[in-house]
């Protein structure tokens, strides 16, 4: 992950993804967080696979400190 990651940006979109039942909104939020952390490719395709979703959530937990950060 790059050094200049804005934690508040990642946290905002992870919380958004976790608070919705709408799969399209969840994918879009995870895509934004994942591309910002550079753990998934920035392809414009926010239809994430379950593996990509897990990659983003795991990276966010590592960056934000897991349960202490609202993950």
C-alpha positions as CSV (number, residue, x, y, z in Angstrom):
1,X,0.0,0.0,0.0
2,X,1.2,3.5,-0.7
3,X,2.4,5.8,2.1
4,X,-0.1,8.6,1.3
5,X,-3.3,6.7,2.0
6,X,-6.0,8.9,3.5
7,X,-7.4,6.8,6.3
8,X,-10.6,8.8,6.7
9,X,-11.4,8.2,3.0
10,X,-11.0,4.5,3.3
11,X,-12.9,4.4,6.6
12,X,-15.8,6.3,5.0
13,X,-16.3,3.9,2.2
14,X,-15.8,0.8,4.3
15,X,-18.5,1.9,6.6
16,X,-20.7,2.7,3.7
17,X,-20.2,-0.8,2.3
18,X,-20.9,-2.4,5.6
19,X,-24.1,-0.4,6.2
20,X,-25.9,-1.2,2.9
21,X,-27.8,-4.2,1.6
22,X,-27.6,-2.9,-1.9
23,X,-24.9,-5.0,-3.6
24,X,-24.2,-2.3,-6.3
25,X,-23.6,0.4,-3.6
26,X,-21.4,-2.0,-1.6
27,X,-19.3,-2.9,-4.6
28,X,-18.9,0.8,-5.5
29,X,-17.8,1.7,-2.0
30,X,-15.3,-1.2,-1.8
31,X,-14.0,-0.4,-5.2
32,X,-13.3,3.2,-4.1
33,X,-11.5,2.1,-0.9
34,X,-9.6,-0.7,-2.7
35,X,-8.3,1.5,-5.5
36,X,-7.3,4.2,-3.1
37,X,-5.3,1.7,-1.1
38,X,-4.0,0.2,-4.4
39,X,-5.0,-3.4,-3.5
40,X,-7.2,-3.9,-6.5
41,X,-6.7,-2.5,-10.1
42,X,-8.3,0.8,-11.0
43,X,-10.1,-0.5,-14.1
44,X,-13.4,1.3,-13.8
45,X,-15.2,-2.0,-13.1
46,X,-16.7,-1.9,-9.7
47,X,-18.4,-5.3,-10.0
48,X,-16.1,-6.9,-7.5
49,X,-15.6,-10.6,-7.1
50,X,-16.0,-12.1,-3.6
51,X,-12.2,-12.5,-3.5
52,X,-11.7,-8.8,-4.4
53,X,-14.2,-7.8,-1.7
54,X,-12.3,-9.8,0.9
55,X,-9.0,-8.3,-0.3
56,X,-10.3,-4.8,0.2
57,X,-11.8,-5.5,3.6
58,X,-8.6,-7.3,4.9
59,X,-6.4,-4.4,3.7
60,X,-8.8,-1.9,5.3
61,X,-8.7,-3.8,8.6
62,X,-4.9,-3.8,8.5
63,X,-4.8,-0.1,7.7
64,X,-7.4,1.0,10.1
65,X,-6.7,-1.3,13.0
66,X,-9.6,-3.7,12.7
67,X,-12.4,-3.4,15.3
68,X,-10.9,-0.2,16.7
69,X,-11.7,1.6,13.5
70,X,-15.2,0.6,12.9
71,X,-14.4,-2.4,10.7
